[in-house]
């Protein structure tokens, strides 16, 4: 009888150990928030560029927090959307001497809907965003591409901003 109990207990212990070993975070990506990854490109060459003398932040963001400050030379930025709103706007201020005029600031506005999304037991819940409309000014921004309107936690560049870039002057090369 004692041997019979031991045989019945072995499968239960094996199932419990398999369940414990199966609970890890390897099935969840590192990015557990849905952020809009945006790349910066030259409208002339369509190649990725780094931008200096740029300040960027959310319009009406709490504590006027900057996403990019003057000490950085970014070629990409994560743009957070507000889950309790349907619109988020971002400002671009160009601080280079020739461009440091608020009249030349650009603004990008996204209209979207948000939906709670349960990814998995390991990752938990997060928001997904569906962009319905994109508006932007065109002082230094030439155009914007948003090929996929779904913003989720996958670490993929979803938006490309094409900036007007100065072409080298022929007289400068002599």
C-alpha positions in Angstrom: 0.0 0.0 0.0 2.8 2.4 0.8 4.4 1.8 -2.5 1.1 2.5 -4.3 1.0 6.0 -2.6 4.5 6.8 -3.7 3.7 5.9 -7.3 0.6 8.1 -7.3 2.6 11.1 -5.9 5.3 11.0 -8.5 3.2 12.3 -11.4 1.8 15.1 -9.2 5.3 16.2 -8.2 6.4 16.1 -11.8 3.5 18.3 -13.0 4.2 20.8 -10.2 7.9 21.0 -11.1 7.1 21.4 -14.8 4.7 24.2 -13.9 7.3 26.0 -11.8 10.0 25.7 -14.5 7.5 27.0 -17.1 6.9 30.3 -15.2 9.5 32.7 -16.4 9.6 35.9 -18.3 11.5 34.6 -21.4 8.2 34.6 -23.3 7.8 38.3 -22.8 9.6 41.0 -24.7 11.7 43.6 -22.8 9.4 46.4 -24.0 6.3 46.1 -21.9 4.8 49.4 -22.9 3.3 50.4 -26.3 5.5 53.3 -27.5 5.7 54.8 -30.9 9.3 54.3 -32.1 10.1 57.0 -34.6 13.2 57.4 -36.8 14.6 60.5 -38.3 15.5 60.6 -42.0 16.7 63.0 -44.7 14.1 63.9 -47.2 16.8 64.3 -49.8 18.6 61.0 -49.4 16.0 58.9 -47.4 18.8 57.8 -45.2 18.8 57.8 -41.4 20.2 61.0 -39.9 21.1 62.2 -36.4 19.8 65.6 -35.5 21.7 68.0 -33.3 20.4 71.1 -31.5 16.9 69.6 -31.2 14.5 69.8 -28.3 11.4 67.6 -28.5 8.6 67.0 -26.0 5.0 66.5 -25.6 2.7 69.5 -25.9 0.9 69.9 -22.6 3.0 67.1 -21.1 3.2 67.0 -17.3 6.1 68.9 -15.9 7.2 70.0 -19.4 9.4 66.9 -19.7 11.6 66.7 -22.8 11.9 63.5 -24.8 15.1 64.9 -26.5 17.3 67.7 -25.1 20.1 69.7 -26.6 22.8 67.4 -25.4 21.6 64.5 -27.5 22.1 63.7 -31.2 19.2 61.2 -31.7 18.3 59.3 -34.9 15.3 57.7 -33.2 12.9 58.5 -30.3 10.2 56.8 -28.4 7.0 58.9 -28.5 4.6 57.9 -25.7 0.9 58.3 -26.3 -1.6 59.1 -23.6 -3.9 56.1 -22.9 -6.6 58.3 -21.3 -6.7 60.7 -24.3 -7.5 60.4 -28.0 -4.9 63.0 -29.2 -1.3 63.6 -28.4 0.9 66.3 -29.9 4.7 66.7 -29.9 6.8 69.8 -30.5 10.2 70.0 -32.3 12.3 73.1 -31.5 15.4 73.6 -33.6 18.0 75.4 -31.4 20.7 75.9 -34.0 21.5 79.6 -34.2 19.9 80.1 -37.7 16.8 78.1 -36.8 16.2 79.1 -33.1 12.9 80.9 -33.7 9.6 79.6 -32.2 8.0 80.4 -35.5 10.0 77.5 -37.1 9.0 74.9 -34.5 7.2 71.9 -35.9 4.3 70.1 -34.3 3.2 66.5 -34.9 -0.3 65.5 -33.8 -1.7 62.0 -33.7 -5.4 61.1 -33.2 -5.9 57.6 -32.1 -8.0 55.2 -30.1 -6.6 53.1 -27.3 -7.6 49.6 -26.2 -6.4 47.6 -23.2 -4.7 44.4 -24.4 -3.9 41.4 -22.3 -0.7 40.1 -23.8 0.0 37.1 -21.6 0.3 36.0 -18.0 4.0 36.8 -18.2 3.7 40.2 -19.8 0.5 41.3 -18.3 -1.8 44.0 -19.8 -0.9 47.0 -21.8 -2.5 49.4 -24.2 -2.5 49.2 -28.0 -3.2 52.3 -30.1 -4.8 52.6 -33.5 -3.8 55.9 -35.2 -6.7 57.3 -37.2 -5.2 60.7 -38.2 -1.7 62.2 -38.4 -1.1 66.0 -38.8 2.1 67.9 -38.9 3.6 71.3 -39.7 6.2 71.6 -42.4 8.8 74.1 -41.3 11.7 71.6 -41.3 9.7 68.5 -41.5 9.2 67.6 -45.1 6.9 64.6 -44.6 6.0 61.7 -42.3 5.4 58.0 -43.1 3.3 55.9 -40.8 3.0 52.6 -42.7 1.3 50.7 -39.8 -1.3 52.5 -37.7 -1.2 49.9 -34.9 1.2 50.9 -32.1 2.0 48.0 -29.8 5.0 46.9 -27.7 6.9 45.4 -30.6 10.2 47.2 -30.8 9.8 48.2 -34.5 10.1 51.7 -36.1 6.5 52.6 -36.9 6.9 56.2 -38.0 9.5 57.9 -40.1 10.0 61.7 -40.0 11.7 63.1 -43.1 13.5 66.4 -42.4 14.7 68.9 -44.9 18.4 68.8 -44.8 20.9 71.4 -46.1 22.7 70.4 -49.2 26.4 71.1 -49.2 27.1 74.4 -50.9 29.5 74.1 -53.8 31.5 77.1 -52.6 32.1 75.5 -49.2 34.0 72.6 -50.8 36.6 74.9 -52.4 
